[in-house]
Amino acid sequence: MTDMLDPVILNFLYAFMGGCMTLFFMWMGCKVFSHIVSFNIADELAAGNLAVGAMVMGIFIGIGTALGLVIGLGLN
């Protein structure tokens, strides 16, 4: 099926699907981690807790980098 699609359209499709997957896994990672810790992440962020903000930033960067590498290397 991929032989019939233009490579440009196929790359946009891969990028769109990869972006959706990245957003989903970032959301899921934050939800799972929220259940592991003994505090509410949203409440701590609203209170201005910078340590929690740095923790969430690390989660997002880690998941985004991992999925970006998997998707990027899968385009070969």
N, C-alpha and C positions, 0 to 999 in steps of 0.2 A: 504493500500500500504506500510506503514512503517513497517509492520510485515515481509515483504519479504526482506527488506534491512538489511544488517549487521549493528549492532549498531555503529561500528567504522566508517563505510562509512557514515552513517546518521549524526554522530557528525561532521565529516569533512564537509559535505554538509551544516549543520547548521552554522558552523564557517565561511565557505566561503561566504554564503549568508549574514550572519551578518556583515562580514567585508565590503562587497559591499554596504550594506545598510548604514553602518556607514560612509563610504567615501562619499556616495551620500548626506546624510543629513548634513555632515560637509560642503560640497561644497555649498549646498543649503542654509544653515544657514549663511555662509559668504556672499553669493550673496544677500540674503534678507537684512542682516544688512548693507551691502554696499549701498543699496538703501535708507535705513533709515537715515544714517548719511550724513552730508553735505560735506564730503571730500572723496577723492578716496583712498581706503585702499592700493592699490598696489603702488600708487605714494608715499604715506606716509611711507610705509615700505622700498621703495627704497631710500628714503631720510634719513632713519635711525631713524625714530620716534619710540622710545621704548614703548611709551604709546599705540600706535596702535598695536604694536607687542604683548604686554601683553593682550590687548583686544581680538585679534584674538586667542591667546593661550587659553584664558578663554572660548571663544566660542567653540573651538575644544575640550577642556577638558570636558566642560559641556555636549555637545552633545554626545561625546564618552562615558562618564560615564552613561548617561541616556539610550542610546541604548544598551550598554553592560549589564546593569542591566535587561532591558526588555528581551533581547535575552537570557541571562544567566538564568533568572528565568523561561523562557518559555521552558527550556529543561527538566523540571520535568516530 
